[in-house]
Amino acid sequence: MNAIIFGPELWMLATAALFLIRALAPARAESDYRIALVMALLATGVSLAALGFSGDLFAGTYRIDLFSQCYKCLLSAGLFLVVCLCDNLRGIRNGLQAEFYLLLAVSTLAMMMLVSSAHLLTVYMALELSSYSLYILVALRRDRDLAVRAAIKYFLVGASASAVMLFGMAMIYGVAGSAYLGDLARILPPLLDRPAAAIGMLLTLGGFFFKLAVFPFHFWAPVVYAGAANQVAAYIATVSKVAAVAILIRVAALGSGAYIVHVLAILAIVSMTVGNLAAIVQKDLKRLLAYSSVAHGGYVLIGILCMGAAGYAAATFYALAILVMKFTCFMVVIKVAGDGGNPTVADLAGLHRRAPLLAMALMMALFGLAGIPPTIGFTGKLLLFNAAMIQGHLALILIAMINVVISLYYYLHVLRAAYLLEPAVDADRLYHESLSIKFLSAALIAAMVILGIYPQHLIQLANRAMGL
């Protein structure tokens, strides 16, 4: 029974072991891609099959429940989508394709462990394993100067955030006398009026703010997005964010205090504002998406600071929305920059003529990120704002809506390039859609629209995962 409920993790461990063995053999990029695609697809199936299981493992430090299993489905689905874009790994150094898939599997395994962690030490260990895998993935880019600069900055900011988080965990343990999340949920709430408990909670959350690229832990995002290979940037912008939302909810659910809520509200406002204003002036498409991620980290915090099941369910639905919308944007980045380079906004010129479905997918993703109906992004923002309204955060909602209007400017600027500008290069050099990309684009368009109009089943699942 333990092997069954631990199935998604065991499958990812087997995937990592397989690519570890393949990394020792001569490089075979094409077969590596096919194997990774099959293993990632089967990982999604295994995660869906384990959705209804529950239980505790490893002396109560590891919890399997509907919440963790839902997030494992999102993580494995996100991994599969990213692997779908790895048929052309021109941005990764030659001969390192097997290592690339190995690190993807290890990072996804660590994130699966992270969402099931029920002890502060297992949270820390899973977060560090995931982070170090990502540091190395960033360094695998063919352009060594960009890769090394980005990887070092990512590591330095991540190490600092990790130290802050570990100090916060030590303060929480010192105040509460336990490191089990279940015990802390009972002991900690009455203690959060004490400065040591409140500061310890905020410092602990700081480590997860780094993963979500929330201000002031966001400085790595534009450098890493621009310096990493396009597929790695897509993985960081999607799968990594899903895991960050999950663990934020796990830790925030331990207890709330007025001081913590006020701090989270300030961070949400600053993150939204800084992210959107900085994105306006970006010419590099990946840097624009990085600052957009900072802004969306602020939107996620709106659900977290509600400190209730409705807010957590809204944040979970929005994590799914971010996964779909950001992946769609990076699919366009990867396909437009066929040489593995960093495309600019101007490089999208003429996209609608040569790749109409890809351009349509980009339009729906940007409309969703901007919160325009009937997309999944609009529904996600509506759920977040409704949860905050119930808690009386009217001023916060007004500021968030102003930021939504600001974000419209640069999202529409990107769409203007894709639909209204003529390319500066010969038309024959523009990207042509393959059959697989046409199918994937159509599926993403359908998902963004259908889940925006009919989100009831997913909302019900999110509510059940939060105990509503």
GIPE-V287591 format. One record per residue. N is the residue number from 0. SS is DSSP state (2 for helix, 1 for strand, 0 for the rest). D_LAST is the distance of its C-alpha to the last C-alpha in Angstrom with 1 decimal. Layout:
n/ss/d_last
N/SS/D_LAST
N/SS/D_LAST
This chain:
n/ss/d_last
0/0/27.1
1/2/26.8
2/2/28.6
3/2/26.2
4/2/23.0
5/0/25.1
6/2/26.3
7/2/25.4
8/2/26.9
9/2/29.9
10/2/30.5
11/2/30.5
12/2/32.8
13/2/35.1
14/2/35.1
15/2/36.1
16/2/38.8
17/2/40.2
18/2/40.7
19/2/42.1
20/2/44.8
21/2/45.4
22/2/45.8
23/0/48.8
24/0/50.5
25/0/52.2
26/0/49.8
27/0/48.8
28/2/46.5
29/2/46.2
30/2/45.3
31/2/42.9
32/2/41.0
33/2/40.9
34/2/39.7
35/2/37.0
36/2/35.8
37/2/35.6
38/2/34.0
39/2/31.3
40/2/30.6
41/2/30.5
42/2/28.1
43/2/25.6
44/2/26.2
45/2/25.8
46/2/22.5
47/2/21.2
48/2/22.7
49/0/21.0
50/0/17.4
51/0/16.5
52/0/18.3
53/0/17.2
54/1/19.4
55/1/21.3
56/1/24.6
57/0/27.5
58/0/27.3
59/0/23.6
60/0/24.1
61/1/22.3
62/1/18.8
63/1/17.8
64/0/14.2
65/2/12.1
66/2/11.8
67/2/15.5
68/2/16.5
69/2/15.0
70/2/17.0
71/2/20.0
72/2/20.0
73/2/20.2
74/2/22.9
75/2/25.0
76/2/24.8
77/2/25.9
78/2/28.7
79/2/29.9
80/2/30.1
81/2/32.1
82/2/34.4
83/2/35.1
84/0/36.8
85/0/38.9
86/0/41.7
87/0/43.8
88/0/43.5
89/0/46.4
90/0/44.7
91/1/44.6
92/0/47.8
93/0/49.9
94/0/49.4
95/0/46.0
96/2/43.8
97/2/42.9
98/2/42.1
99/2/39.8
100/2/37.7
101/2/37.8
102/2/36.3
103/2/33.6
104/2/32.7
105/2/32.8
106/2/30.7
107/2/28.0
108/2/28.2
109/2/27.8
110/2/24.8
111/2/23.1
112/2/24.1
113/2/22.8
114/2/19.1
115/2/19.4
116/1/21.4
117/0/20.4
118/1/23.7
119/2/25.3
120/2/28.4
121/2/26.7
122/2/24.8
123/2/28.2
124/2/30.1
125/2/27.8
126/2/27.8
127/2/31.6
128/2/32.2
129/2/30.3
130/2/32.1
131/2/35.6
132/2/35.2
133/2/34.5
134/2/37.5
135/2/39.8
136/2/38.4
137/2/39.3
138/2/42.8
139/0/43.5
140/1/44.4
141/0/47.9
142/0/48.7
143/2/49.2
144/2/49.7
145/2/46.5
146/2/44.6
147/2/46.0
148/2/45.5
149/2/41.9
150/2/41.2
151/2/42.9
152/2/41.0
153/2/37.7
154/2/38.6
155/2/39.9
156/2/36.9
157/2/34.6
158/2/36.6
159/2/36.5
160/2/32.7
161/2/32.5
162/2/34.9
163/2/32.9
164/2/29.7
165/2/31.5
166/2/33.1
167/2/29.7
168/2/28.4
169/2/31.6
170/2/31.1
171/2/27.6
172/2/29.0
173/2/31.9
174/2/29.9
175/2/27.3
176/0/29.5
177/0/27.0
178/0/26.0
179/1/23.0
180/2/19.7
181/2/18.2
182/2/21.1
183/2/20.9
184/2/17.3
185/2/18.9
186/2/22.4
187/0/22.1
188/2/20.2
189/2/23.2
190/2/25.6
191/0/24.5
192/0/27.0
193/0/29.7
194/2/31.2
195/2/31.3
196/2/27.5
197/2/26.6
198/2/29.3
199/2/28.3
200/2/24.7
201/2/26.1
202/2/28.7
203/2/26.2
204/2/24.1
205/2/27.5
206/2/27.9
207/2/24.7
208/2/25.9
209/2/28.9
210/2/27.1
211/2/25.3
212/0/28.7
213/0/27.6
214/0/30.5
215/0/32.6
216/0/32.0
217/0/32.6
218/2/36.3
219/2/36.3
220/2/34.5
221/2/37.4
222/2/39.9
223/2/37.9
224/2/36.8
225/2/40.5
226/2/41.9
227/0/39.8
228/0/40.6
229/2/38.7
230/2/36.6
231/2/35.7
232/2/34.8
233/2/32.5
234/2/30.8
235/2/30.4
236/2/29.0
237/2/26.4
238/2/25.4
239/2/26.0
240/2/23.7
241/2/20.8
242/2/21.3
243/2/21.8
244/2/18.4
245/2/16.7
246/2/18.8
247/2/18.4
248/2/14.7
249/2/15.5
250/2/18.1
251/2/16.8
252/0/13.8
253/0/16.7
254/0/17.3
255/0/18.4
256/0/21.6
257/2/23.3
258/2/25.8
259/2/23.4
260/2/21.6
261/2/25.0
262/2/26.3
263/2/23.4
264/2/24.0
265/2/27.7
266/2/27.2
267/2/25.0
268/2/27.8
269/2/30.6
270/2/29.1
271/2/28.6
272/2/32.0
273/2/33.9
274/2/32.5
275/2/33.2
276/2/36.6
277/2/37.8
278/2/36.8
279/2/39.1
280/0/42.3
281/0/41.5
282/0/43.8
283/1/42.5
284/2/39.6
285/2/37.8
286/2/38.2
287/2/36.8
288/2/33.7
289/2/33.5
290/2/33.4
291/2/30.9
292/2/28.6
293/2/29.2
294/2/28.1
295/2/24.9
296/2/24.2
297/2/24.3
298/2/21.8
299/2/19.3
300/2/19.9
301/2/18.8
302/2/15.2
303/2/15.8
304/0/17.5
305/0/14.7
306/0/13.6
307/0/9.9
308/2/6.6
309/2/7.7
310/2/11.1
311/2/10.4
312/2/8.9
313/2/12.0
314/2/14.2
315/2/13.4
316/2/14.3
317/2/17.3
318/2/18.3
319/2/18.8
320/2/20.7
321/2/22.9
322/2/23.6
323/2/24.9
324/2/26.7
325/2/28.4
326/2/29.4
327/2/31.1
328/2/33.0
329/2/34.2
330/2/35.2
331/2/37.5
332/2/38.8
333/2/39.6
334/2/41.4
335/2/43.3
336/0/44.5
337/0/45.9
338/0/48.0
339/0/45.0
340/0/45.9
341/0/43.9
342/0/44.0
343/1/44.4
344/2/43.0
345/2/46.5
346/2/46.4
347/2/44.0
348/0/46.8
349/0/47.6
350/2/44.4
351/2/43.8
352/2/47.2
353/2/47.2
354/0/43.5
355/2/42.0
356/2/38.7
357/2/38.2
358/2/38.9
359/2/36.5
360/2/33.7
361/2/34.5
362/2/34.4
363/2/31.0
364/2/29.6
365/2/31.3
366/2/30.1
367/2/26.5
368/2/27.1
369/2/28.6
370/0/25.7
371/0/27.8
372/0/26.3
373/0/25.7
374/0/24.8
375/2/21.6
376/2/22.5
377/2/22.5
378/2/19.0
379/2/17.7
380/2/19.6
381/2/18.4
382/2/14.7
383/2/15.9
384/2/18.2
385/2/15.8
386/2/13.4
387/2/16.7
388/2/18.1
389/2/15.4
390/0/16.4
391/0/20.1
392/0/21.3
393/2/23.6
394/2/26.5
395/2/24.5
396/2/23.4
397/2/27.1
398/2/28.4
399/2/26.0
400/2/27.2
401/2/30.7
402/2/30.1
403/2/28.9
404/2/32.2
405/2/34.1
406/2/32.6
407/2/33.8
408/2/37.4
409/2/37.4
410/2/35.2
411/2/37.7
412/2/40.5
413/2/39.4
414/2/39.2
415/2/42.6
416/2/44.1
417/2/42.7
418/2/43.7
419/0/46.6
420/0/48.6
421/0/51.3
422/0/51.5
423/0/54.2
424/0/55.0
425/0/56.4
426/2/54.1
427/2/54.7
428/2/53.2
429/0/49.8
430/0/47.0
431/0/46.9
432/0/43.7
433/0/43.7
434/2/42.3
435/2/39.4
436/2/38.5
437/2/38.8
438/2/36.3
439/2/33.9
440/2/34.2
441/2/33.6
442/2/30.5
443/2/29.1
444/2/30.1
445/2/28.4
446/2/25.1
447/2/25.1
448/2/25.9
449/2/23.9
450/2/20.6
451/2/21.4
452/2/22.0
453/0/19.6
454/0/16.4
455/2/14.1
456/2/13.8
457/2/13.3
458/2/10.6
459/2/8.7
460/2/9.6
461/2/8.6
462/2/5.0
463/2/5.4
464/2/7.6
465/0/5.7
466/0/3.8
467/0/0.0
